[in-house]
Amino acid sequence: MKGEYRIGVVIPARNEERFIQKVIETLPAFVDLAVIINDGSTDETQSILEAMEPSGKIHSINLNGEGVGAAIDAGHRYLLQHWHDQLFISVVMAGDGQMNPDDMEALLQPVLENSADYAKGNRFAHEEGVQAMPIIRRQASQILSFFTGLASGQTVPDPQCGYTATHSDILREWNWKDSWKGYGYPNFWLIRLSTLGCRIAHVPVESIYGNEKSGIRRLSFFTKVGLMMAYQHHHRNISWIFSSRITPHTIFAAVAYAIGWIALLPTVSTDLERELVTRGVAPLFITIVAWSIAHVFDKGATRTVQELRMNAKARQKT
């Protein structure tokens, strides 16, 4: 335990026979329960887990290759059922040994101190970790950082880091029926957390790389995750307009986004756009400027929604 919080660790694992035992054995002593989700492994992962089960601190779940997002969801929900209405923090660690267990205490700290509802690792703030990162992954993470920041309305330095700590209140509020099941899970959570008005902290963590091979198909990943982020981005902004979380920032952002789309669509135009085009301004330039302005307002709206959530929770306690 840490203070009044129980600490659970969710470990998704698929064909991790080389790493899973070390990951479990090096968990910090303050961890109360580790849930390992064997997601359709065809190697000896399950045999290793069965040999470790008698300790009582290690529980396992079997899924049939449903995806890393589904595996993590299953672990979170297991902790909810296990601890019911008790306070706890759910930490997600990969089963491939790429996350340093010594970083877990720092990762938990923002949630323990009530300065964040959700903390996630930032490998780019850890000099040794980012130097060890393969250059292709580093470049992909930087691209996804930009687009995830747009979609979530806040700065996200390392969206693909899956080392996270989540307050149990968030898990009780989460819509599990509409959660993302595969790769792109961290991006989906960041956008949805912004929609809910949750506070997100970014904590420096080390990332350990060996000869592991990623199962991600780049073209398929960027297509699916890109479309998902675009949809969730617009869903977040529109949902705020038609809710009690509507603010001037949200309205201005929506108007600026709409101007950008109007300029981009060839069959739709306004007097302002026609005037700008006649003066030599390209429609694409209008869109970029409009969406840049929208993003500034969107960031303001995100901060306001976080404040509204905090105020609502404070009123509930009094």
N, C-alpha and C positions, 0 to 999 in steps of 0.2 A: 504494500500500500504506500501511497504518498499522501500524508495528511489524512483527510477524510475521504480520499478517492481510492477506490480499487483500480488496479491497473491490469487491463487485458491487452493481449497482443494477438493480432490477426495475421496469420502467415499463409498467403496463397502459395501453393506448390504444385507444379506440374513437371514431372520427370526431373526431380532435384535430388536424386540419390547421392550425388557427390557432395552436396552442401547442407542438406536439411538437418542432419544430426548436429553439426557444428553450430548452425544458427540457433537451434533450440538450447544446446548446452551452454552457449555464451550469453543467454538472456540475463539481464540484471536480476539481482536477488529480490528487488522490490516488486517484480512482476507476479501477480496473483494467479493468472491463468493465461495459458497460450492455446489458441485455437488454430490448428493447422488444417487447411482445406486442401485435400488431395483432389485436384481437378482432372481426373481421367488419366493419371500417370500410367505409363506402360513399363516402367522400370521397377526398381526395388523400393521406391519411396514409401509405399504402403507397408511393406515389411518392416522398414526402419521405424515407422510410426507405431506399429503394433508392439514392437519390442520396447518402446519407451513409455507406452500408456500407463503401466502400473504406478507411476509416480503420482498420479492424481492431479498434477498441475498441468499436464499436457492432455488436451482433448483433440480429437480429430473428426473431420467431416469428409464424406466422400461425395464428389460430384462427378458427372459424366462429361467432362470437357465443355463446360458451359461458358467459359471465358473468365479472364482475370477479374473483371468487374463483378460478375456473378459470384465468384469465389469470395471476394472481399465482403460483398453484401451478406453472404451467408455467415461469415465470421462475425460481423457486427450484430446481426440478428441473433446469433447464438449467445453472445454476451448479454444482449437485452433480455432474453429468456432466462438466462442463468442467474442474473443479478436483479431482475425485475425493476423495482423502483429505487434501488440503491444508486448512489453516486459512483460513477466510474469514468475512466478515460480509455478509449479504445485506440491502440497504436497499431498501425499497419507496417509490417516489415516484409520484404521480399524473401522468398525461400532460397534464393541463389547466393546468399552471402554477400551481396553488394552493399549492405547497409551496416554501419558500425554500431553495435549495441551500446557502446560507450556514449554515443550521442543522444540516447533516448532521454536521459534526465534533462538535458537542455531543451529537447523538443517538447517535453511535458510542461516546462516551466510557464510559458505564456498562458496555458489553460489553467494550471494550478493557481496562478496569480490573478485569474479572471481578467486578463488583458486581451484574451482571444478566446473564441469558441472552437477554433480549429487551427492547429499549427502544422506547417509542412516544412520539409527540409529544403534548403537552398544550397545545392552543390556548388554553385558559382561563387558563393561567398566563402568557400573553403578552398584555399589556394592549391593544396596538394590534390584534393579531390578533382578539381576541374582540369588540372594538368594531366591526370590519369585518364580522363574521359576520352574515348575515341573521338576523333575530330568530326566524323559524320554525325554522331550523336550530339556533339556540342552544337554544331550548326543547326541541326533539326530542332534542338531545344530552344535555340535563340529565335528561330522563325516562329515556333509555336508559342513562345513567350509573348511575342508581339501580338499575335492573333488572339491568344487567350486573354491578354490584357484588354483588348478591344471588346471581346465578348463578355467579360466579367465586369468591366467598368472600373478596374483598378490595376495597379502595377503588379505583375506576376513574374518574378525573376527566373523561376525554374519550375514551370508547370508540370513537367514530366516526372519529377521526383515523387515517388510513391510512399516515402517515409513520412507518415502523418500521425497526428494525435487529435482525436475528436471527442468533445464533451458528450456525455450520455444524453443530455437534453436535446442535442442536435439529432442524435440517432432516433430518439423517440418521436421527433417531429418529421423525420424524413419520409418521403413517399417512395416506398420500396417497389411498388408496382410500376413506377415510371423511372426506374434507375437504369443507368447505362451498364451493359453487361460485359463488354469486351474492352479492347485497347481504347485509349481515349478517356478512360475512367477518371483520371485526375482532372482533366480539362472540364468534364461534365460536372464534377463536384464543385470545382471552383466557381463555375457560372451559377449553379443552383444555390450555392452558399451565398453568393452575392444577391441573388433574387430574394432569399430569405432575410437578408440584412445581417448575416453573421460576420463577426470580426475574424480576420485571417492574419496569422503571424507567419513570418518566414524566418526560419532558424538555420544558421550555417551547419551543414553536416558533411561528413566525408562520404565519398562513394568509392567502393572498392571494386576494381575491375580485374578479371582474370581472363580465361579463355571461353567465357560463356558466349553462347550464340543467341541473338535475338530472334524471336519467332514472328516479328512484325514484317509484313509485306508493305514496303514504303508507299507505293502508289495507292493501294487499297486503303491503307491507314489514313493518309492525308486526305483522300477523297471522302471517306466516311466521317472522319473526325471533323474535317473542314465544314461539311454540310451540317453536321450536328451542332457545331459551335455557331454557325450563322443562324440556324433556327432558334437555338437557345438564347442567343443575343437579342433577337427581335421579340421573342416570347417574354423575356425578362422586362424589356422596356414597355411593351404593351400591357403586361400584367400589372405593372405599377400604375399605369394611367387609369385602369379600371379597378382601383383598389384604394384603401385608406392610405396607402403609401405614396399617393400622387403628390408631387412637389413642383414648383416652378422649373427646377432643373430638369425634371423628367419631361415636362411639356416642351421646353425649348429643345431638348435633345431629340424628341420625337419629330418635331417640326424640321430640324436640321437634317435628320436622317431621311425624312420624306422628300425634302428638296434635292438631296443627293440622288435618290432613286428616280425622281421625276426627270432630272437632268440626264440620267443614264439611259432611261427607256426611250426608244426612238419615237414611239407613237404618242408620247405624253410631253407636253411642254407648257410653259407659263410665259406670261408677258416678259417677266424678268429674264428668264432664260433666253428667249428670242432676242431680247435687246442685247444681252451679253454676247450671244453668238454672232450677232451682226457686227459687234465691236471686235470680233476676232478671238473671243474667249472660247476655248474648246469645252464641250459638255463634260468630258472626263475631268478636266481641271475644276469645273464647278462642283462635281461630285466629290472630289478629293477634299476641296476646301470645306464643303458643307459637312462631310462626315468627320473631318478633323474638329470642326467647331462642335459637332454633336458629341464627340467623345469627351471633350472638355466638360460639357454640361452633364454627360453621363457619369463621369467621375464624381461630380458634385452630388448628383442624385444618389449614387451608391453610398457616399458618406452620410447623407441625410437619412437614408433608409436604415443604415446601421444605428444611427442615433435614435431613430424612432423605435427600433427593436429594443435597444437598451432601456429607453424610458418606459416602454411597456412592461418589460420584465421587472423594473424597479417598482412600478405601481402594483404589480402582482404580489410582491413581497411585503408591501406595507398594508 
